[in-house]
Amino acid sequence: MTSAEPSPLAGRREWVGLAVLGVPVFLIAMDFSVLYLAIPRLTVDLAPTGIQQLWIVDVYGFVIAGFLVTMGTIGDRIGRKKPLLFGAALFGIASVAAAFSASPEMLIASRALLGVAGAAVMPSVLALVIGMFTDEKQRSRAIAIYLACFMGGLTLGPLVGGVLLEYFWWGSVFLVSLPGIVLLLAFGPFLLPDQKVHQSGKVDPVSVVLSLAAILPFVYGLKGLARYGWGWFPAVALAFGLAVGVVFVQRQRHLEQPLLDLRLFGNRTFSAATALFFTTALVGAGVSLLVNLYLQNVAGLTPLAAGLLLLLPNVLMIAGNLATPPVANHVRPAYLIAGGLVVAGVGYLGFTLADSTSGPGMIFIAMCVVMLGTAPLAALCNHLAMGAVPADKAGSGASIVQTTTELALGLGIATLGTLGTAVYRSNMEGALGALPADAANAARESVDRAVEAAGQLPSGQGGGLLAAARDAFTSGVHVVGVVSAIFYAGMAVLAVRAFRQVRNTQGGDARELEQEPTLVAEGEAANET
């Protein structure tokens, strides 16, 4: 009989290091959302065109998605601390440049640099966390804290932006990150390990170009289709990205040191966890768009009120993330994740109980249930996926999970958002006959255009159009809620099938990658006795 040596427990240095790592995670997440409230003011100062305004908002996410794989692999080759500190320094410089931009072009370039910096930081942070916490229980708790920092940044971004804009100019939303960056650069070199993995070989520059040429057009195409519907240019960008992606994959199969190790997808635990992340992000992005539209255009809330209402569901998600690891010590991850997904699916079915006159209450309750039910997946799938990846591929594994999530966010808006819009338009057709042509065309496009058009019509016509638009959009929310519940039911089945041999916070099948498993499945443990 053989028994595995117990992993050493992390001490005070590692936990303080985790606190330092939480700073860039929080700031990068906050930068995804902090800009939205500043758009009206910077538009007055910089006078960007409509296209430039879209690039100011979108280029950050585009560049992060494009560079994640490359930066994750570089971290695997040269050590994770160097890309992290480089990314943090670049993030600080780019933040200052963005804050004091004198033209739309300068702001777009600064936001692109912020994206490069974010792509350098994100996989490095997760890979460092995995390396610093080798005990499974501690690692599970550390990943939950990492996710809580990310969710906290997303949640507080709009609030922080609102407070800063109340007292300062629009550039202040970028400068808020500087104290945290200074903290990381001051203490990171001493508190964080370098985690060099002694991988030989250089990064293949052709693969880097191909990965960018595949991901950037693909993400651009998804966002274009989501924003404007089917058009030739977004469709061509999407097709081009897919075609280059095929070339990229073929090249990786023949390289001795690939930029993206496709063998990772041969690992059942890693593949299933990544698939669950992808589907969760896809559904979440589409639903988030429709819920915000419902709260503002059907329930009649202001943007600020809608944002404040959705704070509690996000807080419940954070609390659920932090509470999951102790529970996972006693309940198998397969059943904990699947049970949470069933609960979240019930929450999505709760969308069907909302109507156009019930106010925000039902949607609010449903979102609380959804976020609380999704928390076990968010907390454990990172742990399972990264535990199934060899130590020398941790950066690549982290970048795959994060890139998959970025792609799913765009695809979710393009699919579920489009589905909700299609149901809305179908139900609106019968209510447009007696309206002026301009009002009818506007109402046919979207519910927010319908609300605007209703305000410009005589009270009788306007009231009828408003009621019809709200009923039609609510029907779209019902359909998307049911479809989301079906997705989550399928995910629950996948979780049980993929993780059923994983016991408590230990499990996985990383040995498929010729790496001693960080996570041990029951079947493998039996073979060793």
One Martini backbone bead per residue (centre of mass of N, CA, C, O) as a GRO file, in nm:
protein
  529
    1MET     BB    1   0.098   0.035   0.021
    2THR     BB    2   0.020   0.370  -0.065
    3SER     BB    3   0.093   0.710   0.041
    4ALA     BB    4   0.036   1.028   0.043
    5GLU     BB    5   0.175   1.312   0.093
    6PRO     BB    6   0.119   1.572   0.268
    7SER     BB    7   0.044   1.883   0.224
    8PRO     BB    8   0.154   2.178   0.280
    9LEU     BB    9   0.088   2.438   0.474
   10ALA     BB   10  -0.012   2.744   0.476
   11GLY     BB   11   0.089   3.054   0.574
   12ARG     BB   12   0.102   3.383   0.636
   13ARG     BB   13   0.243   3.459   0.371
   14GLU     BB   14   0.026   3.343   0.178
   15TRP     BB   15  -0.219   3.506   0.284
   16VAL     BB   16  -0.097   3.781   0.228
   17GLY     BB   17  -0.051   3.726  -0.072
   18LEU     BB   18  -0.351   3.695  -0.139
   19ALA     BB   19  -0.428   3.984  -0.067
   20VAL     BB   20  -0.248   4.109  -0.285
   21LEU     BB   21  -0.384   3.954  -0.529
   22GLY     BB   22  -0.673   4.079  -0.489
   23VAL     BB   23  -0.626   4.362  -0.603
   24PRO     BB   24  -0.605   4.316  -0.919
   25VAL     BB   25  -0.868   4.162  -0.944
   26PHE     BB   26  -1.054   4.390  -0.851
   27LEU     BB   27  -0.960   4.609  -1.059
   28ILE     BB   28  -1.017   4.457  -1.324
   29ALA     BB   29  -1.317   4.412  -1.271
   30MET     BB   30  -1.390   4.713  -1.235
   31ASP     BB   31  -1.301   4.799  -1.533
   32PHE     BB   32  -1.549   4.672  -1.677
   33SER     BB   33  -1.774   4.891  -1.522
   34VAL     BB   34  -1.674   5.192  -1.449
   35LEU     BB   35  -1.718   5.343  -1.736
   36TYR     BB   36  -2.024   5.374  -1.801
   37LEU     BB   37  -2.085   5.642  -1.632
   38ALA     BB   38  -1.858   5.820  -1.798
   39ILE     BB   39  -1.948   5.855  -2.094
   40PRO     BB   40  -2.107   6.126  -2.100
   41ARG     BB   41  -1.863   6.308  -2.006
   42LEU     BB   42  -1.642   6.225  -2.216
   43THR     BB   43  -1.811   6.310  -2.459
   44VAL     BB   44  -1.802   6.613  -2.403
   45ASP     BB   45  -1.483   6.643  -2.402
   46LEU     BB   46  -1.398   6.444  -2.668
   47ALA     BB   47  -1.596   6.386  -2.902
   48PRO     BB   48  -1.688   6.112  -2.999
   49THR     BB   49  -1.775   5.892  -3.197
   50GLY     BB   50  -1.966   5.623  -3.216
   51ILE     BB   51  -1.731   5.425  -3.275
   52GLN     BB   52  -1.536   5.529  -3.057
   53GLN     BB   53  -1.719   5.467  -2.816
   54LEU     BB   54  -1.721   5.161  -2.856
   55TRP     BB   55  -1.410   5.124  -2.828
   56ILE     BB   56  -1.380   5.232  -2.543
   57VAL     BB   57  -1.550   5.000  -2.419
   58ASP     BB   58  -1.438   4.721  -2.583
   59VAL     BB   59  -1.119   4.698  -2.600
   60TYR     BB   60  -1.054   4.570  -2.329
   61GLY     BB   61  -1.192   4.291  -2.377
   62PHE     BB   62  -1.057   4.216  -2.639
   63VAL     BB   63  -0.756   4.212  -2.541
   64ILE     BB   64  -0.782   4.012  -2.318
   65ALA     BB   65  -0.880   3.775  -2.490
   66GLY     BB   66  -0.629   3.775  -2.690
   67PHE     BB   67  -0.384   3.752  -2.447
   68LEU     BB   68  -0.421   3.518  -2.243
   69VAL     BB   69  -0.273   3.276  -2.368
   70THR     BB   70   0.003   3.406  -2.401
   71MET     BB   71   0.047   3.494  -2.102
   72GLY     BB   72   0.017   3.216  -1.972
   73THR     BB   73   0.260   3.085  -2.120
   74ILE     BB   74   0.480   3.279  -2.032
   75GLY     BB   75   0.449   3.211  -1.729
   76ASP     BB   76   0.538   2.911  -1.768
   77ARG     BB   77   0.836   2.991  -1.872
   78ILE     BB   78   0.929   3.252  -1.655
   79GLY     BB   79   0.716   3.298  -1.457
   80ARG     BB   80   0.452   3.456  -1.271
   81LYS     BB   81   0.562   3.727  -1.145
   82LYS     BB   82   0.654   3.892  -1.389
   83PRO     BB   83   0.382   3.936  -1.538
   84LEU     BB   84   0.239   4.060  -1.299
   85LEU     BB   85   0.423   4.313  -1.254
   86PHE     BB   86   0.409   4.415  -1.540
   87GLY     BB   87   0.100   4.445  -1.552
   88ALA     BB   88   0.074   4.642  -1.313
   89ALA     BB   89   0.249   4.869  -1.427
   90LEU     BB   90   0.088   4.904  -1.691
   91PHE     BB   91  -0.181   4.966  -1.556
   92GLY     BB   92  -0.092   5.230  -1.423
   93ILE     BB   93  -0.001   5.383  -1.677
   94ALA     BB   94  -0.269   5.350  -1.839
   95SER     BB   95  -0.450   5.493  -1.632
   96VAL     BB   96  -0.322   5.771  -1.658
   97ALA     BB   97  -0.361   5.802  -1.962
   98ALA     BB   98  -0.672   5.778  -1.952
   99ALA     BB   99  -0.733   6.016  -1.753
  100PHE     BB  100  -0.549   6.224  -1.964
  101SER     BB  101  -0.702   6.227  -2.213
  102ALA     BB  102  -0.724   6.432  -2.528
  103SER     BB  103  -0.848   6.184  -2.693
  104PRO     BB  104  -0.998   5.916  -2.828
  105GLU     BB  105  -0.740   5.771  -2.924
  106MET     BB  106  -0.595   5.773  -2.649
  107LEU     BB  107  -0.812   5.613  -2.494
  108ILE     BB  108  -0.808   5.359  -2.664
  109ALA     BB  109  -0.508   5.292  -2.622
  110SER     BB  110  -0.523   5.277  -2.312
  111ARG     BB  111  -0.733   5.047  -2.301
  112ALA     BB  112  -0.556   4.843  -2.448
  113LEU     BB  113  -0.329   4.839  -2.235
  114LEU     BB  114  -0.513   4.740  -2.010
  115GLY     BB  115  -0.565   4.467  -2.148
  116VAL     BB  116  -0.277   4.362  -2.148
  117ALA     BB  117  -0.242   4.379  -1.843
  118GLY     BB  118  -0.479   4.194  -1.764
  119ALA     BB  119  -0.368   3.942  -1.919
  120ALA     BB  120  -0.109   3.918  -1.738
  121VAL     BB  121  -0.253   3.891  -1.454
  122MET     BB  122  -0.479   3.672  -1.438
  123PRO     BB  123  -0.321   3.397  -1.479
  124SER     BB  124  -0.105   3.454  -1.264
  125VAL     BB  125  -0.281   3.458  -1.015
  126LEU     BB  126  -0.403   3.172  -1.032
  127ALA     BB  127  -0.130   3.021  -1.046
  128LEU     BB  128  -0.023   3.124  -0.772
  129VAL     BB  129  -0.247   3.012  -0.595
  130ILE     BB  130  -0.198   2.715  -0.664
  131GLY     BB  131   0.107   2.713  -0.563
  132MET     BB  132   0.062   2.824  -0.262
  133PHE     BB  133  -0.188   2.605  -0.246
  134THR     BB  134  -0.165   2.254  -0.183
  135ASP     BB  135  -0.387   2.231  -0.003
  136GLU     BB  136  -0.709   2.159  -0.070
  137LYS     BB  137  -0.864   2.329   0.139
  138GLN     BB  138  -0.703   2.590   0.103
  139ARG     BB  139  -0.740   2.621  -0.200
  140SER     BB  140  -1.046   2.644  -0.203
  141ARG     BB  141  -1.051   2.901  -0.029
  142ALA     BB  142  -0.868   3.080  -0.207
  143ILE     BB  143  -1.046   3.072  -0.463
  144ALA     BB  144  -1.293   3.199  -0.329
  145ILE     BB  145  -1.151   3.469  -0.271
  146TYR     BB  146  -1.078   3.536  -0.559
  147LEU     BB  147  -1.377   3.546  -0.657
  148ALA     BB  148  -1.471   3.765  -0.458
  149CYS     BB  149  -1.293   3.987  -0.577
  150PHE     BB  150  -1.416   3.985  -0.858
  151MET     BB  151  -1.713   4.032  -0.776
  152GLY     BB  152  -1.658   4.293  -0.622
  153GLY     BB  153  -1.564   4.459  -0.865
  154LEU     BB  154  -1.823   4.433  -1.034
  155THR     BB  155  -2.018   4.549  -0.816
  156LEU     BB  156  -1.854   4.830  -0.737
  157GLY     BB  157  -1.791   4.987  -0.994
  158PRO     BB  158  -2.049   5.168  -1.032
  159LEU     BB  159  -2.037   5.298  -0.747
  160VAL     BB  160  -1.758   5.421  -0.761
  161GLY     BB  161  -1.812   5.586  -1.015
  162GLY     BB  162  -2.045   5.756  -0.900
  163VAL     BB  163  -1.889   5.894  -0.671
  164LEU     BB  164  -1.661   6.023  -0.841
  165LEU     BB  165  -1.857   6.183  -1.038
  166GLU     BB  166  -1.978   6.367  -0.814
  167TYR     BB  167  -1.665   6.514  -0.756
  168PHE     BB  168  -1.529   6.442  -1.034
  169TRP     BB  169  -1.377   6.361  -1.305
  170TRP     BB  170  -1.375   6.106  -1.535
  171GLY     BB  171  -1.067   6.017  -1.481
  172SER     BB  172  -1.102   5.902  -1.184
  173VAL     BB  173  -1.183   5.602  -1.258
  174PHE     BB  174  -0.873   5.527  -1.314
  175LEU     BB  175  -0.715   5.627  -1.045
  176VAL     BB  176  -0.829   5.423  -0.825
  177SER     BB  177  -0.598   5.193  -0.884
  178LEU     BB  178  -0.317   5.302  -0.779
  179PRO     BB  179  -0.288   5.210  -0.482
  180GLY     BB  180  -0.297   4.904  -0.548
  181ILE     BB  181  -0.051   4.898  -0.734
  182VAL     BB  182   0.154   4.997  -0.531
  183LEU     BB  183   0.113   4.766  -0.332
  184LEU     BB  184   0.199   4.535  -0.522
  185LEU     BB  185   0.487   4.650  -0.601
  186ALA     BB  186   0.593   4.661  -0.301
  187PHE     BB  187   0.508   4.345  -0.198
  188GLY     BB  188   0.526   4.125  -0.418
  189PRO     BB  189   0.841   4.059  -0.438
  190PHE     BB  190   0.834   3.937  -0.127
  191LEU     BB  191   0.555   3.751  -0.108
  192LEU     BB  192   0.598   3.622  -0.391
  193PRO     BB  193   0.642   3.367  -0.584
  194ASP     BB  194   0.781   3.261  -0.890
  195GLN     BB  195   0.731   2.978  -1.013
  196LYS     BB  196   0.937   2.807  -1.157
  197VAL     BB  197   0.924   2.539  -1.425
  198HIS     BB  198   1.148   2.479  -1.641
  199GLN     BB  199   1.067   2.549  -1.928
  200SER     BB  200   1.127   2.483  -2.242
  201GLY     BB  201   1.127   2.706  -2.476
  202LYS     BB  202   0.971   2.905  -2.701
  203VAL     BB  203   0.760   3.128  -2.811
  204ASP     BB  204   0.542   3.113  -3.073
  205PRO     BB  205   0.483   3.373  -3.287
  206VAL     BB  206   0.273   3.253  -3.482
  207SER     BB  207   0.071   3.169  -3.260
  208VAL     BB  208   0.019   3.450  -3.153
  209VAL     BB  209  -0.099   3.568  -3.412
  210LEU     BB  210  -0.324   3.356  -3.450
  211SER     BB  211  -0.472   3.403  -3.182
  212LEU     BB  212  -0.543   3.699  -3.239
  213ALA     BB  213  -0.678   3.645  -3.527
  214ALA     BB  214  -0.908   3.476  -3.387
  215ILE     BB  215  -1.023   3.626  -3.130
  216LEU     BB  216  -1.079   3.922  -3.209
  217PRO     BB  217  -1.286   3.878  -3.442
  218PHE     BB  218  -1.477   3.698  -3.283
  219VAL     BB  219  -1.553   3.902  -3.062
  220TYR     BB  220  -1.641   4.126  -3.251
  221GLY     BB  221  -1.867   3.966  -3.390
  222LEU     BB  222  -2.037   3.909  -3.141
  223LYS     BB  223  -2.085   4.207  -3.058
  224GLY     BB  224  -2.209   4.296  -3.325
  225LEU     BB  225  -2.451   4.102  -3.325
  226ALA     BB  226  -2.565   4.193  -3.048
  227ARG     BB  227  -2.602   4.504  -3.130
  228TYR     BB  228  -2.708   4.479  -3.464
  229GLY     BB  229  -2.713   4.215  -3.570
  230TRP     BB  230  -2.731   4.093  -3.877
  231GLY     BB  231  -2.423   4.132  -4.051
  232TRP     BB  232  -2.161   4.122  -4.265
  233PHE     BB  233  -1.918   4.208  -4.088
  234PRO     BB  234  -1.952   4.034  -3.832
  235ALA     BB  235  -1.968   3.766  -3.992
  236VAL     BB  236  -1.686   3.782  -4.116
  237ALA     BB  237  -1.528   3.802  -3.853
  238LEU     BB  238  -1.625   3.533  -3.741
  239ALA     BB  239  -1.525   3.352  -3.976
  240PHE     BB  240  -1.229   3.435  -3.962
  241GLY     BB  241  -1.175   3.345  -3.672
  242LEU     BB  242  -1.243   3.046  -3.720
  243ALA     BB  243  -1.037   2.988  -3.944
  244VAL     BB  244  -0.785   3.063  -3.778
  245GLY     BB  245  -0.842   2.864  -3.549
  246VAL     BB  246  -0.788   2.611  -3.715
  247VAL     BB  247  -0.493   2.676  -3.777
  248PHE     BB  248  -0.401   2.694  -3.485
  249VAL     BB  249  -0.469   2.405  -3.399
  250GLN     BB  250  -0.290   2.259  -3.607
  251ARG     BB  251  -0.023   2.379  -3.504
  252GLN     BB  252  -0.032   2.270  -3.209
  253ARG     BB  253  -0.017   1.960  -3.291
  254HIS     BB  254   0.302   2.008  -3.419
  255LEU     BB  255   0.417   2.113  -3.154
  256GLU     BB  256   0.635   2.074  -2.893
  257GLN     BB  257   0.572   2.393  -2.796
  258PRO     BB  258   0.284   2.500  -2.736
  259LEU     BB  259   0.076   2.756  -2.665
  260LEU     BB  260  -0.158   2.529  -2.677
  261ASP     BB  261  -0.248   2.257  -2.484
  262LEU     BB  262  -0.468   2.015  -2.602
  263ARG     BB  263  -0.448   1.795  -2.373
  264LEU     BB  264  -0.626   1.930  -2.162
  265PHE     BB  265  -0.901   1.833  -2.309
  266GLY     BB  266  -0.849   1.520  -2.226
  267ASN     BB  267  -0.952   1.612  -1.954
  268ARG     BB  268  -1.237   1.565  -1.790
  269THR     BB  269  -1.234   1.774  -1.565
  270PHE     BB  270  -1.145   2.019  -1.729
  271SER     BB  271  -1.362   2.011  -1.952
  272ALA     BB  272  -1.612   2.025  -1.769
  273ALA     BB  273  -1.544   2.287  -1.619
  274THR     BB  274  -1.526   2.463  -1.874
  275ALA     BB  275  -1.815   2.408  -1.975
  276LEU     BB  276  -1.955   2.528  -1.726
  277PHE     BB  277  -1.841   2.809  -1.749
  278PHE     BB  278  -1.944   2.873  -2.030
  279THR     BB  279  -2.251   2.839  -1.975
  280THR     BB  280  -2.275   3.036  -1.742
  281ALA     BB  281  -2.177   3.288  -1.898
  282LEU     BB  282  -2.381   3.279  -2.125
  283VAL     BB  283  -2.637   3.300  -1.955
  284GLY     BB  284  -2.560   3.547  -1.779
  285ALA     BB  285  -2.531   3.758  -2.005
  286GLY     BB  286  -2.815   3.741  -2.129
  287VAL     BB  287  -2.976   3.787  -1.866
  288SER     BB  288  -2.857   4.057  -1.775
  289LEU     BB  289  -2.963   4.223  -2.007
  290LEU     BB  290  -3.271   4.162  -1.967
  291VAL     BB  291  -3.298   4.251  -1.672
  292ASN     BB  292  -3.217   4.547  -1.712
  293LEU     BB  293  -3.441   4.610  -1.915
  294TYR     BB  294  -3.677   4.536  -1.735
  295LEU     BB  295  -3.627   4.728  -1.494
  296GLN     BB  296  -3.640   4.993  -1.677
  297ASN     BB  297  -3.888   4.936  -1.902
  298VAL     BB  298  -4.100   4.783  -1.710
  299ALA     BB  299  -4.053   4.871  -1.398
  300GLY     BB  300  -3.918   5.180  -1.401
  301LEU     BB  301  -3.623   5.205  -1.344
  302THR     BB  302  -3.340   5.329  -1.280
  303PRO     BB  303  -3.018   5.260  -1.327
  304LEU     BB  304  -2.940   5.291  -1.027
  305ALA     BB  305  -3.169   5.119  -0.906
  306ALA     BB  306  -3.099   4.860  -1.058
  307GLY     BB  307  -2.811   4.831  -0.946
  308LEU     BB  308  -2.892   4.818  -0.644
  309LEU     BB  309  -3.081   4.570  -0.664
  310LEU     BB  310  -2.829   4.378  -0.773
  311LEU     BB  311  -2.645   4.357  -0.525
  312LEU     BB  312  -2.754   4.118  -0.356
  313PRO     BB  313  -2.704   3.884  -0.553
  314ASN     BB  314  -2.394   3.931  -0.553
  315VAL     BB  315  -2.353   3.891  -0.250
  316LEU     BB  316  -2.459   3.599  -0.247
  317MET     BB  317  -2.238   3.492  -0.430
  318ILE     BB  318  -2.003   3.555  -0.244
  319ALA     BB  319  -2.106   3.397   0.001
  320GLY     BB  320  -2.122   3.124  -0.146
  321ASN     BB  321  -1.824   3.098  -0.216
  322LEU     BB  322  -1.722   3.103   0.089
  323ALA     BB  323  -1.917   2.856   0.187
  324THR     BB  324  -1.840   2.605   0.011
  325PRO     BB  325  -1.573   2.466   0.111
  326PRO     BB  326  -1.680   2.349   0.383
  327VAL     BB  327  -1.904   2.178   0.250
  328ALA     BB  328  -1.699   2.015   0.057
  329ASN     BB  329  -1.591   1.834   0.301
  330HIS     BB  330  -1.894   1.663   0.298
  331VAL     BB  331  -1.958   1.712  -0.012
  332ARG     BB  332  -1.980   1.630  -0.313
  333PRO     BB  333  -1.924   1.818  -0.587
  334ALA     BB  334  -2.136   1.700  -0.776
  335TYR     BB  335  -2.381   1.758  -0.576
  336LEU     BB  336  -2.330   2.053  -0.513
  337ILE     BB  337  -2.338   2.162  -0.800
  338ALA     BB  338  -2.605   2.033  -0.895
  339GLY     BB  339  -2.784   2.151  -0.673
  340GLY     BB  340  -2.731   2.447  -0.743
  341LEU     BB  341  -2.838   2.430  -1.037
  342VAL     BB  342  -3.125   2.359  -0.963
  343VAL     BB  343  -3.182   2.613  -0.803
  344ALA     BB  344  -3.120   2.809  -1.036
  345GLY     BB  345  -3.335   2.695  -1.228
  346VAL     BB  346  -3.571   2.780  -1.050
  347GLY     BB  347  -3.510   3.077  -1.074
  348TYR     BB  348  -3.557   3.096  -1.382
  349LEU     BB  349  -3.855   3.002  -1.364
  350GLY     BB  350  -3.939   3.263  -1.202
  351PHE     BB  351  -3.970   3.451  -1.449
  352THR     BB  352  -4.269   3.348  -1.523
  353LEU     BB  353  -4.401   3.523  -1.272
  354ALA     BB  354  -4.359   3.763  -1.427
  355ASP     BB  355  -4.484   4.085  -1.512
  356SER     BB  356  -4.565   4.404  -1.644
  357THR     BB  357  -4.705   4.485  -1.331
  358SER     BB  358  -4.521   4.363  -1.075
  359GLY     BB  359  -4.249   4.452  -1.086
  360PRO     BB  360  -3.923   4.371  -0.940
  361GLY     BB  361  -3.960   4.137  -0.728
  362MET     BB  362  -3.943   3.861  -0.886
  363ILE     BB  363  -3.670   3.907  -1.022
  364PHE     BB  364  -3.511   3.948  -0.764
  365ILE     BB  365  -3.563   3.670  -0.638
  366ALA     BB  366  -3.459   3.501  -0.876
  367MET     BB  367  -3.165   3.616  -0.869
  368CYS     BB  368  -3.095   3.519  -0.588
  369VAL     BB  369  -3.125   3.217  -0.651
  370VAL     BB  370  -2.926   3.200  -0.885
  371MET     BB  371  -2.665   3.303  -0.742
  372LEU     BB  372  -2.666   3.096  -0.510
  373GLY     BB  373  -2.668   2.837  -0.698
  374THR     BB  374  -2.391   2.915  -0.858
  375ALA     BB  375  -2.163   2.923  -0.642
  376PRO     BB  376  -2.044   2.631  -0.635
  377LEU     BB  377  -1.934   2.636  -0.919
  378ALA     BB  378  -1.746   2.881  -0.895
  379ALA     BB  379  -1.575   2.761  -0.653
  380LEU     BB  380  -1.503   2.454  -0.774
  381CYS     BB  381  -1.416   2.459  -1.081
  382ASN     BB  382  -1.146   2.592  -1.047
  383HIS     BB  383  -1.029   2.374  -0.863
  384LEU     BB  384  -1.067   2.133  -1.057
  385ALA     BB  385  -0.927   2.238  -1.308
  386MET     BB  386  -0.646   2.316  -1.176
  387GLY     BB  387  -0.598   2.031  -1.040
  388ALA     BB  388  -0.582   1.890  -1.347
  389VAL     BB  389  -0.320   2.055  -1.382
  390PRO     BB  390  -0.019   2.091  -1.442
  391ALA     BB  391   0.212   2.292  -1.300
  392ASP     BB  392   0.345   2.381  -1.592
  393LYS     BB  393   0.016   2.466  -1.686
  394ALA     BB  394  -0.136   2.683  -1.515
  395GLY     BB  395  -0.144   2.930  -1.702
  396SER     BB  396  -0.289   2.794  -1.937
  397GLY     BB  397  -0.535   2.699  -1.782
  398ALA     BB  398  -0.631   2.979  -1.688
  399SER     BB  399  -0.656   3.106  -1.976
  400ILE     BB  400  -0.873   2.916  -2.081
  401VAL     BB  401  -1.095   2.976  -1.877
  402GLN     BB  402  -1.098   3.288  -1.931
  403THR     BB  403  -1.146   3.284  -2.237
  404THR     BB  404  -1.407   3.125  -2.235
  405THR     BB  405  -1.562   3.337  -2.076
  406GLU     BB  406  -1.534   3.572  -2.275
  407LEU     BB  407  -1.677   3.431  -2.513
  408ALA     BB  408  -1.948   3.372  -2.364
  409LEU     BB  409  -2.040   3.661  -2.317
  410GLY     BB  410  -2.085   3.727  -2.618
  411LEU     BB  411  -2.268   3.479  -2.690
  412GLY     BB  412  -2.500   3.535  -2.491
  413ILE     BB  413  -2.599   3.799  -2.620
  414ALA     BB  414  -2.630   3.677  -2.915
  415THR     BB  415  -2.848   3.462  -2.819
  416LEU     BB  416  -3.039   3.533  -2.575
  417GLY     BB  417  -3.081   3.822  -2.665
  418THR     BB  418  -3.201   3.745  -2.941
  419LEU     BB  419  -3.435   3.574  -2.838
  420GLY     BB  420  -3.580   3.795  -2.678
  421THR     BB  421  -3.613   3.985  -2.924
  422ALA     BB  422  -3.778   3.792  -3.104
  423VAL     BB  423  -4.021   3.768  -2.917
  424TYR     BB  424  -4.086   4.064  -2.905
  425ARG     BB  425  -4.135   4.114  -3.210
  426SER     BB  426  -4.358   3.905  -3.250
  427ASN     BB  427  -4.559   4.036  -3.030
  428MET     BB  428  -4.567   4.334  -3.170
  429GLU     BB  429  -4.703   4.323  -3.450
  430GLY     BB  430  -5.017   4.356  -3.352
  431ALA     BB  431  -4.951   4.669  -3.220
  432LEU     BB  432  -4.861   4.856  -3.500
  433GLY     BB  433  -5.084   4.936  -3.710
  434ALA     BB  434  -5.189   5.235  -3.576
  435LEU     BB  435  -4.913   5.351  -3.616
  436PRO     BB  436  -4.675   5.533  -3.686
  437ALA     BB  437  -4.404   5.454  -3.866
  438ASP     BB  438  -4.181   5.552  -3.674
  439ALA     BB  439  -4.292   5.419  -3.414
  440ALA     BB  440  -4.304   5.130  -3.521
  441ASN     BB  441  -4.004   5.095  -3.588
  442ALA     BB  442  -3.897   5.152  -3.306
  443ALA     BB  443  -4.064   4.932  -3.151
  444ARG     BB  444  -3.945   4.688  -3.314
  445GLU     BB  445  -3.648   4.695  -3.216
  446SER     BB  446  -3.712   4.789  -2.902
  447VAL     BB  447  -3.805   4.862  -2.581
  448ASP     BB  448  -3.662   5.138  -2.550
  449ARG     BB  449  -3.776   5.257  -2.813
  450ALA     BB  450  -4.075   5.226  -2.729
  451VAL     BB  451  -4.069   5.410  -2.482
  452GLU     BB  452  -3.983   5.661  -2.639
  453ALA     BB  453  -4.221   5.664  -2.843
  454ALA     BB  454  -4.455   5.680  -2.633
  455GLY     BB  455  -4.371   5.974  -2.528
  456GLN     BB  456  -4.455   6.104  -2.836
  457LEU     BB  457  -4.745   6.030  -2.792
  458PRO     BB  458  -5.043   6.014  -2.738
  459SER     BB  459  -5.178   5.889  -2.459
  460GLY     BB  460  -5.333   5.654  -2.584
  461GLN     BB  461  -5.113   5.539  -2.772
  462GLY     BB  462  -4.880   5.534  -2.569
  463GLY     BB  463  -5.009   5.343  -2.361
  464GLY     BB  464  -5.049   5.104  -2.556
  465LEU     BB  465  -4.754   5.068  -2.640
  466LEU     BB  466  -4.632   5.027  -2.360
  467ALA     BB  467  -4.795   4.774  -2.283
  468ALA     BB  468  -4.711   4.599  -2.525
  469ALA     BB  469  -4.404   4.609  -2.484
  470ARG     BB  470  -4.399   4.490  -2.198
  471ASP     BB  471  -4.536   4.223  -2.267
  472ALA     BB  472  -4.337   4.130  -2.487
  473PHE     BB  473  -4.078   4.134  -2.314
  474THR     BB  474  -4.175   3.942  -2.092
  475SER     BB  475  -4.196   3.700  -2.281
  476GLY     BB  476  -3.892   3.687  -2.338
  477VAL     BB  477  -3.810   3.634  -2.043
  478HIS     BB  478  -3.957   3.368  -2.015
  479VAL     BB  479  -3.807   3.208  -2.233
  480VAL     BB  480  -3.520   3.249  -2.121
  481GLY     BB  481  -3.575   3.116  -1.849
  482VAL     BB  482  -3.638   2.833  -1.959
  483VAL     BB  483  -3.376   2.789  -2.119
  484SER     BB  484  -3.188   2.823  -1.875
  485ALA     BB  485  -3.302   2.586  -1.712
  486ILE     BB  486  -3.218   2.373  -1.920
  487PHE     BB  487  -2.920   2.424  -1.911
  488TYR     BB  488  -2.890   2.362  -1.602
  489ALA     BB  489  -2.984   2.071  -1.615
  490GLY     BB  490  -2.754   1.976  -1.800
  491MET     BB  491  -2.525   2.063  -1.605
  492ALA     BB  492  -2.601   1.875  -1.372
  493VAL     BB  493  -2.550   1.614  -1.524
  494LEU     BB  494  -2.254   1.671  -1.596
  495ALA     BB  495  -2.147   1.695  -1.305
  496VAL     BB  496  -2.215   1.407  -1.214
  497ARG     BB  497  -2.057   1.253  -1.440
  498ALA     BB  498  -1.769   1.398  -1.409
  499PHE     BB  499  -1.763   1.410  -1.058
  500ARG     BB  500  -1.851   1.136  -0.907
  501GLN     BB  501  -1.541   1.050  -0.808
  502VAL     BB  502  -1.529   1.298  -0.642
  503ARG     BB  503  -1.405   1.375  -0.319
  504ASN     BB  504  -1.493   1.635  -0.210
  505THR     BB  505  -1.195   1.833  -0.240
  506GLN     BB  506  -1.120   1.568  -0.400
  507GLY     BB  507  -1.000   1.530  -0.740
  508GLY     BB  508  -0.944   1.373  -1.053
  509ASP     BB  509  -0.743   1.323  -1.387
  510ALA     BB  510  -0.432   1.427  -1.433
  511ARG     BB  511  -0.280   1.162  -1.532
  512GLU     BB  512  -0.343   1.199  -1.837
  513LEU     BB  513  -0.084   1.423  -1.822
  514GLU     BB  514   0.159   1.304  -1.667
  515GLN     BB  515   0.047   1.383  -1.368
  516GLU     BB  516   0.034   1.420  -1.062
  517PRO     BB  517  -0.235   1.431  -0.874
  518THR     BB  518  -0.403   1.671  -0.698
  519LEU     BB  519  -0.648   1.497  -0.757
  520VAL     BB  520  -0.842   1.222  -0.612
  521ALA     BB  521  -0.990   0.950  -0.714
  522GLU     BB  522  -1.133   0.666  -0.607
  523GLY     BB  523  -1.032   0.475  -0.831
  524GLU     BB  524  -0.730   0.552  -0.794
  525ALA     BB  525  -0.703   0.481  -0.493
  526ALA     BB  526  -0.767   0.178  -0.529
  527ASN     BB  527  -0.515   0.114  -0.712
  528GLU     BB  528  -0.304   0.190  -0.460
  529THR     BB  529  -0.400  -0.057  -0.247
   0.00000   0.00000   0.00000
